[in-house]
Structure formats: C-alpha cells, structure tokens
Amino acid sequence: MSNRKLSVDALVIGGGIAGLQAAIDLGDQGYQVLIVEKAPSIGGKMISLSKVFPTLDCSSCICTPRMAAASHHKNISIMTYAEVEATTRTHDGFEATVLQKPRYVMEDDCTGCRLCEFACPVELPHEFEGGLGARKAVYVPFNNAIPQIALVDLENCILCGRCEKVCPTKAINFLQEPERVTVEAGAVILATGYTLSDMSAKEQYGGGRLKNVLDGLQVERLLAPHGPYGRVLRPGDGKIPDSVAYVQCAGSRDRSLGVPYCSRVCCMYAIKQAMLLSGSLPLVDITIYYMDIRAFGKGFEQFYQNAKAMGIEFVKAKVAKITEDDQQNPVLRIEVMEEDGRVEERTHDMVVLSPAVLPGWDPSRAVLVDTDDEDGFVHCVQPKLAPGYTSQAGIFVAGNAAGPKDIPDSIVEAGAAAAEASAYLRGIGRRGYEPEPASGDRSALVGEVT
Ligand SMILES: Cc1cc2nc3c(=O)[nH]c(=O)nc-3n(C[C@H](O)[C@H](O)[C@H](O)COP(=O)(O)OP(=O)(O)OC[C@H]3O[C@@H](n4cnc5c(N)ncnc54)[C@H](O)[C@@H]3O)c2cc1C
C-alpha cells in the first residue's frame, strides 16, 4: 500500500451540504482545503431529496451547483470513497491518515460514459434509491454524482469481464489497491452528518420486513423527478397508492431505543412529502399520525396550515403496532390521543415512518473529539456562544454532525465553523491568499432560489 502525503490548511471531513459550504467559504478566503468524503460522490443526503421545505425548491437544482462550485474551486481538492482512520496533533496542526478505498476503476481514465454499467449483467438494490431501484455491480453512483466516475462492487461482481471489454479507455483495474494518504492540516472541520435509525429497530412496526412500509428518505426518492419508478408507486406490488399514512416519532423521543430527543426535521418533511404526494396523486388520502407538530422555523407554521387547508388529515395518535393484511396493505393499531383515547385499526396502502436522526459517524476514536453521552453527536463545548467549537482546539463541527437540523441551519453553521477555522488558522500563522470572491458572493444565489 503506497503512502502519499498532502499538506492543506483545512481538512473537511464529510462532503454533504455542510461540508461543501464550509470548504467553499474557506477556499474563497484563499485557504487550501481538502474534503474527504466516504461515499463515492459528494452531496450527502441533500442531493437525494426531492424538494425542500418550506419553499419547495428542487433539492438537486440547488445542491448540484454547490457540489460543482466545490469541485471546480481552485483551492479545494476532494477525495471521495475515502475515510479518515486516525488523527494526531502535531506542533502546528494535525496529521490525519486517510484510507482511499479502491474503485477498481482508474479515476484519471474513467470518462463516466457508463458503457461498463450497461454491459454488466448483475442487478442489485440501489443504495441511492433507498434500495427501491436497481444498480449494476459496476456503476456511476447516480446521474449528477461528482465525480462522474464508476466503481466496481467487488463483493457482488461475478468477474465476467464484460465491463473490461467495453471500456473505451481501459479504465477497469481489478488489481487496484487501497491507498493510505497522510494529510497535514492546520484545522479540521467535522461535517459527517446523520443517518436514519434502522427500521429493524422497530419490531412493532414490522421490523423493516413489510414491503409497503418505507422510511422518509425512500419516499424522497419516490417523489424525485428521476426516482426509481419515474412516478409514485408502492414497492410491494407496483400499485398506485390511494391512501398513505405517515407515522411520526417512529424512533425519536423513544427512550426504549436510546433516542430521547426530537429529530427536528421529521414534522416538516412529512408535511412537505404529503403536499408533494397530493400533487402527484390528486385522489390520494393522506393521514399524518403525530404526537406534537413542531413547526418552529420561519414560514413553517404557514406551511403546516397550508397542508391542512389542502385536506391532509392530522390525527394526534400513538401508533402501537403495524401489521399487514393479505393484500400487503399495512394495518395500523392506533390509540387516538385526542377525544377519549379509543383504540382503532386503520388500513392504508402505504405507510411512511419518520425514523430517528442519528449521528452519521462516531469521530471520537479517529478524530480525538468528545461526543455527547446522551445522543452521540459531536459535543459542542460552547453551544450558545460558539456552537462550532468542539472539545479540541482547531477542530470545528458543522451541520448534522453536531445534532439534527435542517438545511438552512446546516449552512449557517458551516459558515460559522469556516469563520472560526479561519480565525484559528490566522492565529497559528496560516493566512489565506489569492481570495476567490465568486462562489462566496451570496448575491449570486438570489437568481437560483426563487
Ligand atoms: C427524509 C428527510 C427529508 C428532509 N427534507 C428536508 C427539507 O425538505 N428541507 C431541509 O431543510 N432539510 C431536510 N432534511 C434535513 C437535511 O437532509 C439535512 O439538514 C442536511 O442534509 C444535513 O447536511 P449535512 O451536510 O450536515 O449532513 P449529510 O447530508 O448527512 O452529509 C454528511 C456527509 O458526510 C459523509 N460522511 C459521514 N461519515 C464520514 C466519514 N467518517 N468520513 C467521510 N465522510 C463521512 C456522508 O457520507 C455524507 O456525505 C431532510 C431529512 C430527511 C431525513
């Protein structure tokens, strides 16, 4: 395994919207930045969302330009499909060991033409589509992935060699080795985001086995313009659903699962998805079973009221159990919290759970910082006056790595973490040079977001 060395001012771990924004803000100030992203593309969860609350902008239309701005920025380099294994403090910053995983495709030679993908005979559940669509054993991660480079899933590859034969640049290389890269950096920004709790944790809701019980991210893909089916169909049998139910707090605020906190985004994305489903399927009946509706942000209450005015039914109820009938329809046993607390059974065509938002990564061993005992998110030592500060000077945190939050809050935190990192870098004698005003000028965004 070779050992390359890189030296940058700042290392950003995680290439979701928070990491991209922090990197762009630092790069615009002239700092040299490296983004390390564990997935094969940057973009994080935002690039997989359909539209975003409360404005209903197309998510990929506003996320793709940010991805492109980072990837074309002359002060930013990006390693995808790579992970930080360990970090140590040095006399003037940090030294991180980054593992570059092999794609079995030569990055410099692949043109993203996808001929390998068309030739591959293996079909597997597509992670980007929440397992709903199929991908091949050699594949480009998704249509607007950055970089547009294929990778081979060697565990599922049958080594038939068809991809090698059709590749016009001979980029397939089954002998590619993992590479360890040593990165020296003055400061580190953690932007490793979130993951959703696994549906198997909720045995009373079918434990992930009921085909027409999905999670919120899967429904984002059903609603996306280039989603797995091209329209909204329930995955169990391809039927157009006439009745869809949302089950809120299906993991959050549940001490039995070790998640006592509120995940903050679920009420709003459920309302958003309900509105979008009503647009796609005008005859659909939608019910949201909730404990409380938390519509706390700017424009959120009006968004909620609009949903009610559209005819979306809100039922304050606890969902005790989900089973299915012989037509694969989910059957919900509910205790209605308003009125007399009566217990009822209601049948829907499709159910969407709002699982808990959990930390995307535990950085405590590899990156030295403390995490919170209660929830595992990165511990902020000054949550009120300097929310980007971690327990280690020179390591900052942004976005969902510090706790569940929506996109605007993630972006604001990313800007704050970049400002803190910039001040820290100046303090240790590193100054940005050749500033780049273009991507940092927010007025350029006014035309993008309407
Ligand atoms: C179903 C659903 C719908 C939503 N809809 C909306 C909406 O409409 N509007 C809104 O404002 N918000 C919405 N959100 C919230 C939104 O997804 C988040 O606010 C946003 O994506 C957070 O960005 P982030 O960069 O902090 O994290 P992420 O998007 O999770 O990005 C983190 C990145 O870090 C990478 N990473 C993780 N660990 C490592 C590691 N060890 N090394 C390297 N890289 C790593 C991950 O692969 C990922 O690319 C929704 C959330 C859900 C669950």
Ligand as a Chemical Component Dictionary entry (heavy atoms), coordinates in Angstrom:
data_LIG
# 
_chem_comp.id                   LIG 
_chem_comp.type                 NON-POLYMER 
_chem_comp.pdbx_formal_charge   0 
_chem_comp.three_letter_code    LIG 
# 
loop_
_chem_comp_atom.comp_id 
_chem_comp_atom.atom_id 
_chem_comp_atom.alt_atom_id 
_chem_comp_atom.type_symbol 
_chem_comp_atom.charge 
_chem_comp_atom.model_Cartn_x 
_chem_comp_atom.model_Cartn_y 
_chem_comp_atom.model_Cartn_z 
_chem_comp_atom.pdbx_ordinal 
LIG C1  C1  C 0 -36.443 12.321 4.801 1  
LIG C2  C2  C 0 -35.753 13.644 5.039 2  
LIG C3  C3  C 0 -36.174 14.762 4.344 3  
LIG C4  C4  C 0 -35.570 16.002 4.578 4  
LIG N1  N1  N 0 -36.049 17.106 3.922 5  
LIG C5  C5  C 0 -35.532 18.322 4.206 6  
LIG C6  C6  C 0 -36.064 19.505 3.591 7  
LIG O1  O1  O 0 -37.003 19.435 2.804 8  
LIG N2  N2  N 0 -35.516 20.712 3.928 9  
LIG C7  C7  C 0 -34.487 20.830 4.834 10 
LIG O2  O2  O 0 -34.048 21.946 5.114 11 
LIG N3  N3  N 0 -33.947 19.716 5.411 12 
LIG C8  C8  C 0 -34.431 18.479 5.110 13 
LIG N4  N4  N 0 -33.886 17.362 5.692 14 
LIG C9  C9  C 0 -32.659 17.508 6.521 15 
LIG C10 C10 C 0 -31.392 17.526 5.595 16 
LIG O3  O3  O 0 -31.267 16.259 4.984 17 
LIG C11 C11 C 0 -30.152 17.850 6.433 18 
LIG O4  O4  O 0 -30.331 19.063 7.116 19 
LIG C12 C12 C 0 -28.889 18.003 5.586 20 
LIG O5  O5  O 0 -28.784 17.000 4.613 21 
LIG C13 C13 C 0 -27.677 17.938 6.526 22 
LIG O6  O6  O 0 -26.495 18.101 5.813 23 
LIG P1  P1  P 0 -25.099 17.632 6.462 24 
LIG O7  O7  O 0 -24.046 18.021 5.486 25 
LIG O8  O8  O 0 -24.989 18.127 7.843 26 
LIG O9  O9  O 0 -25.200 16.036 6.568 27 
LIG P2  P2  P 0 -25.315 14.898 5.437 28 
LIG O10 O10 O 0 -26.194 15.304 4.343 29 
LIG O11 O11 O 0 -25.641 13.640 6.194 30 
LIG O12 O12 O 0 -23.831 14.783 4.862 31 
LIG C14 C14 C 0 -22.779 14.212 5.619 32 
LIG C15 C15 C 0 -21.747 13.632 4.670 33 
LIG O13 O13 O 0 -20.638 13.131 5.441 34 
LIG C16 C16 C 0 -20.244 11.870 4.921 35 
LIG N5  N5  N 0 -19.571 11.114 5.981 36 
LIG C17 C17 C 0 -20.134 10.534 7.071 37 
LIG N6  N6  N 0 -19.161 9.946  7.815 38 
LIG C18 C18 C 0 -17.980 10.167 7.169 39 
LIG C19 C19 C 0 -16.631 9.795  7.442 40 
LIG N7  N7  N 0 -16.300 9.077  8.518 41 
LIG N8  N8  N 0 -15.677 10.188 6.577 42 
LIG C20 C20 C 0 -16.003 10.908 5.470 43 
LIG N9  N9  N 0 -17.271 11.278 5.156 44 
LIG C21 C21 C 0 -18.247 10.909 6.011 45 
LIG C22 C22 C 0 -21.554 11.239 4.463 46 
LIG O14 O14 O 0 -21.304 10.219 3.502 47 
LIG C23 C23 C 0 -22.281 12.447 3.870 48 
LIG O15 O15 O 0 -21.965 12.639 2.509 49 
LIG C24 C24 C 0 -34.487 16.111 5.499 50 
LIG C25 C25 C 0 -34.064 14.971 6.197 51 
LIG C26 C26 C 0 -34.697 13.743 5.981 52 
LIG C27 C27 C 0 -34.264 12.546 6.770 53 
# 
loop_
_chem_comp_bond.comp_id 
_chem_comp_bond.atom_id_1 
_chem_comp_bond.atom_id_2 
_chem_comp_bond.value_order 
_chem_comp_bond.pdbx_ordinal 
LIG C1  C2  SING 1  
LIG C2  C3  SING 2  
LIG C2  C26 DOUB 3  
LIG C3  C4  DOUB 4  
LIG C4  N1  SING 5  
LIG C4  C24 SING 6  
LIG N1  C5  DOUB 7  
LIG C5  C6  SING 8  
LIG C5  C8  SING 9  
LIG C6  O1  DOUB 10 
LIG C6  N2  SING 11 
LIG N2  C7  SING 12 
LIG C7  O2  DOUB 13 
LIG C7  N3  SING 14 
LIG N3  C8  DOUB 15 
LIG C8  N4  SING 16 
LIG N4  C9  SING 17 
LIG N4  C24 SING 18 
LIG C9  C10 SING 19 
LIG C10 O3  SING 20 
LIG C10 C11 SING 21 
LIG C11 O4  SING 22 
LIG C11 C12 SING 23 
LIG C12 O5  SING 24 
LIG C12 C13 SING 25 
LIG C13 O6  SING 26 
LIG O6  P1  SING 27 
LIG P1  O7  DOUB 28 
LIG P1  O8  SING 29 
LIG P1  O9  SING 30 
LIG O9  P2  SING 31 
LIG P2  O10 DOUB 32 
LIG P2  O11 SING 33 
LIG P2  O12 SING 34 
LIG O12 C14 SING 35 
LIG C14 C15 SING 36 
LIG C15 O13 SING 37 
LIG C15 C23 SING 38 
LIG O13 C16 SING 39 
LIG C16 N5  SING 40 
LIG C16 C22 SING 41 
LIG N5  C17 SING 42 
LIG N5  C21 SING 43 
LIG C17 N6  DOUB 44 
LIG N6  C18 SING 45 
LIG C18 C19 SING 46 
LIG C18 C21 DOUB 47 
LIG C19 N7  SING 48 
LIG C19 N8  DOUB 49 
LIG N8  C20 SING 50 
LIG C20 N9  DOUB 51 
LIG N9  C21 SING 52 
LIG C22 O14 SING 53 
LIG C22 C23 SING 54 
LIG C23 O15 SING 55 
LIG C24 C25 DOUB 56 
LIG C25 C26 SING 57 
LIG C26 C27 SING 58 
# 
